[in-house]
Amino acid sequence: MVEKRYAMASADQLHIEHFLSASCFSDHLTRTGIDLPTRELLTLSMLVALGGCEGHVKGRSPWRR
């Protein structure tokens, strides 16, 4: 998905896509101190509390087997 968004981004928006992918995926998923299931539960809780984020909440985690 990330590579697809890079390919679709215009030259002046590519830096935003790089920032989003680093912020949303690599930085948060590689941090230590909290296991992945707890991290997912906290993320879901924050999205529900914000409201209007239903598009992010449907489906299973892509990192689960």
Secondary structure by P-SEA (a helix, b strand, c coil): caaaaaaaccccaaaaaaaaaaaacccccccccccaaaaaaaaaaaaaaaccccccccccccccc
